[in-house]
Amino acid sequence: MIPQPTAQQALPEQTFTLQPDATIGTDPAARAIANQFATRLRRSTGYPLPVQDGAGTITLSTQGSQAGEAYELHADASGVTITAGTAEGVFRGVTTLRQLLPAKAEATTQQDGPWQVAGTSITDAPRYGYRGVMLDVTRHFFTVDQVKHFIDLVSLYKINRLHLHLSDDQGWRIQVDSWPRLTQYGGSLQVGGGTGGSYTKDEYAELVRYAGEHYVTVVPEIDTPGHTNAALASYPELNADGVAPKLYTETEVGFSTLTVDLDRTYEFLDDVFREVAEQTPAEVVHLGGDEAHSTPHEDYLTFVPKAAQLVVKQGKRVMGWHEIADAPLPAGTVVQYWGTEDEKAQALAVKAVEQGATLVLSPANRSYLDMKYHAETPLGLDWAGLVSVEQSYSWNPATLIPNVPASAIDGVEAPLWTETLDDLAKVEFMVFPRLPGIAELGWSAEDALDWTAYKSRLAEQGPRWDVLGVNFYRAPEIDWA
């Protein structure tokens, strides 16, 4: 299983076998999860699997005393029970049960049994509350259905945040009614000059709803003050000279900036953050802040607090890349560290914590899923180095940054930038098999993290991905099952 549970005990000679007359029992709080799980199993087993109140052959219960995402799973010859104190905990338990079942249980067409689960007793809870993946839909745009498929895959590994990078130089991907040209014009292209795209408010709401069904919270990012060419091209009034630049479809960074001493800049951001916040149940809105190379440093230090207050005004906490820690930060800020082992980035992380911020760790040389696996990888980039499956797994969030207490770490996130990724198969190739390792770093206890043991468990995910149709990279360091 991935992530490794907190505690697991084998129950010899207690194998559970799912039979054609099996039922799924539940309570009202977990009924939607039970229905979702039953639908999945009906396709592969061909069994009717009625969902009923109370106990069943498989029972999903929210009547436990566990908090948050914690759950207990017990499987023996008589049945399977998942108990939690919340529906979210039950959902995490179901993802574990899916991995205990044969890989063919994931099939969308009827398969032959038997459908067995080895007897086991599991007690499980996450190490960190934030376990995220970022999808860049600006460099290349991905449709609602494609993002839903992505959610299906990442939620299996107990990922609970989907950070959507919604604006950049190459495109603006979320509807803002008060500034309609952002999507009408700014979202029309993508890297390479192909047709772009954007999400209407209804489409974004559907993404948020679907993610919520999988207990994944969408974290929207509007990148500022750099990475803003799509906005600047859409509205001349956002430019200091009143002249809009051309749309941009290349991949260089750091050339664009909002004008810090222009009142219209903050009127624009006030509208954007308001409309994005209104559509977002998440408690944070990400304001970017990275690679603002064209923003004079003193202007940047002026901009960040003003932009942050516009987020706070909407009742949201601020999230931003680690550069924002150079400026004063409001209470409750979450700083996303994307450095490698460079001292400057680490110093900014320390400065963020000294201001009372917490950290989400996304070290580029460990967790950036767009980095090449090796020099010959046909996709991806290599500016942060080559990131093998072992490299992405073999680090400890609690000790990554010197002089940062473990209590200041909210969790981990694996970003995927899409300069070279223009379809879902390429996304899958770069995400799998590395994302499950990042997910385990975020969920499993520190003493459970062991590369040798992990790579054996990872090998067993191969047949499951084959059934799911995932275009994963068969890394040579893994002895794939």
Disulfide bonds with the S-S distance in Angstrom:
none
